[in-house]
Amino acid sequence: MSNEENEEIQILVRGDVARLVFADLEREYSLDLDPNLYVDYEGEPVLIANSLALSPEPEEITENTEQFLGKQVTIVGEAEDEVAGDNTYTFDDLLTGGEYKSRTTHQC
């Protein structure tokens, strides 16, 4: 994937939220960064990433399938009401199946 193709694709980041204490993070993760770049953020919330995944819109996959073939992606969206079979759901005309496990979010 070229940088041009990546510019429009969202990334899903998972991790832990903490307060930025630069010296602690630098020591804990063996970083060698310029502390002057982070001085304005000291004490602010920071996300310490555990994982990153491409998170394209479903239509991005259907419109440019070759770009995503063989890559792991995370799709965020609502499953259509129709279920195409066991463990198979549609997301905006994109069919997912196999080991996919649905995750339901309830709004109060």
C-alpha contacts under 8 A as a table, 3 or more apart, distances in Angstrom:
res1	aa1	res2	aa2	distance
1	M	5	E	6.20
1	M	6	N	6.83
1	M	67	Q	6.52
2	S	5	E	5.30
2	S	6	N	6.43
3	N	6	N	4.99
3	N	7	E	6.29
4	E	7	E	5.44
4	E	8	E	7.92
5	E	8	E	6.58
5	E	9	I	7.47
6	N	9	I	5.34
9	I	54	L	6.91
9	I	55	S	6.61
9	I	56	P	5.33
9	I	57	E	7.96
10	Q	54	L	6.30
10	Q	55	S	5.10
10	Q	56	P	5.79
11	I	52	L	6.57
11	I	53	A	5.65
11	I	54	L	4.77
11	I	55	S	5.07
11	I	56	P	7.72
12	L	52	L	5.69
12	L	53	A	5.20
12	L	54	L	6.25
12	L	55	S	5.65
12	L	74	T	7.28
13	V	49	A	6.28
13	V	50	N	7.60
13	V	51	S	5.91
13	V	52	L	4.74
13	V	53	A	6.74
14	R	49	A	5.55
14	R	50	N	5.67
14	R	51	S	5.36
14	R	52	L	6.59
15	G	47	L	6.03
15	G	48	I	5.23
15	G	49	A	4.17
15	G	50	N	4.71
15	G	51	S	6.83
16	D	47	L	5.58
16	D	48	I	5.22
16	D	49	A	6.66
16	D	50	N	7.59
17	V	45	P	6.54
17	V	46	V	5.62
17	V	47	L	4.59
17	V	48	I	6.28
18	A	45	P	5.60
18	A	46	V	5.40
18	A	47	L	6.48
18	A	48	I	7.36
19	R	42	E	7.67
19	R	43	G	5.15
19	R	44	E	5.31
19	R	45	P	4.55
19	R	46	V	5.81
20	L	25	L	7.53
20	L	41	Y	6.81
20	L	42	E	5.20
20	L	43	G	4.83
20	L	44	E	5.46
20	L	45	P	6.02
20	L	46	V	5.73
21	V	24	D	5.50
21	V	25	L	6.36
21	V	42	E	5.78
21	V	43	G	6.01
22	F	25	L	5.25
22	F	26	E	5.98
22	F	35	P	7.13
22	F	38	Y	7.30
22	F	42	E	6.62
23	A	26	E	5.16
23	A	27	R	6.15
24	D	27	R	5.23
24	D	28	E	5.97
25	L	28	E	5.08
25	L	29	Y	5.89
25	L	30	S	7.90
25	L	31	L	7.54
26	E	29	Y	5.57
26	E	30	S	5.51
26	E	31	L	4.60
26	E	32	D	6.74
26	E	33	L	7.52
27	R	30	S	5.16
27	R	31	L	6.70
28	E	31	L	7.94
34	D	37	L	5.81
34	D	38	Y	7.61
35	P	38	Y	5.38
35	P	39	V	6.27
36	N	39	V	5.33
37	L	40	D	7.61
38	Y	41	Y	5.33
38	Y	42	E	6.57
39	V	42	E	5.46
41	Y	44	E	5.30
49	A	52	L	7.35
53	A	72	Q	7.10
53	A	73	V	5.82
53	A	74	T	6.30
54	L	72	Q	7.19
54	L	73	V	4.90
54	L	74	T	6.16
55	S	73	V	5.70
55	S	74	T	4.84
55	S	75	I	5.57
55	S	76	V	7.20
56	P	60	E	6.05
56	P	61	I	6.96
56	P	73	V	7.32
56	P	74	T	7.33
56	P	75	I	6.47
57	E	60	E	5.27
57	E	61	I	7.01
57	E	75	I	6.70
57	E	76	V	7.50
58	P	61	I	5.39
58	P	62	T	6.63
58	P	75	I	6.77
58	P	91	F	6.57
58	P	92	D	6.25
58	P	93	D	7.69
58	P	94	L	6.12
59	E	62	T	5.01
59	E	63	E	5.89
59	E	92	D	6.88
59	E	93	D	7.63
59	E	94	L	7.38
60	E	63	E	5.18
60	E	64	N	5.96
60	E	65	T	7.72
61	I	64	N	5.32
61	I	65	T	4.97
61	I	67	Q	7.77
61	I	68	F	6.63
61	I	94	L	7.82
62	T	65	T	5.45
62	T	93	D	7.93
62	T	94	L	6.66
64	N	67	Q	5.79
64	N	68	F	7.44
65	T	68	F	5.53
65	T	69	L	6.27
66	E	69	L	5.30
68	F	71	K	5.39
68	F	72	Q	7.86
68	F	73	V	7.91
77	G	91	F	7.06
78	E	91	F	6.55
79	A	89	Y	6.21
79	A	90	T	5.78
79	A	91	F	5.06
79	A	92	D	7.87
80	E	83	V	7.36
80	E	89	Y	6.93
80	E	90	T	5.52
80	E	91	F	5.86
80	E	92	D	7.26
82	E	89	Y	7.11
82	E	90	T	7.16
83	V	86	D	7.64
83	V	88	T	6.18
83	V	89	Y	5.07
83	V	90	T	6.97
84	A	88	T	5.49
84	A	89	Y	5.85
84	A	90	T	7.26
85	G	88	T	5.13
85	G	89	Y	7.42
87	N	97	G	5.55
87	N	98	G	6.26
87	N	99	E	6.96
87	N	100	Y	6.11
87	N	101	K	6.77
87	N	102	S	7.78
88	T	95	L	7.07
88	T	96	T	5.56
88	T	97	G	4.13
88	T	98	G	6.88
88	T	100	Y	7.34
89	Y	95	L	6.05
89	Y	96	T	5.59
89	Y	97	G	6.55
90	T	93	D	5.91
90	T	94	L	5.45
90	T	95	L	4.64
90	T	96	T	6.26
91	F	94	L	5.01
91	F	95	L	6.49
91	F	96	T	7.70
96	T	100	Y	7.10
97	G	100	Y	5.50
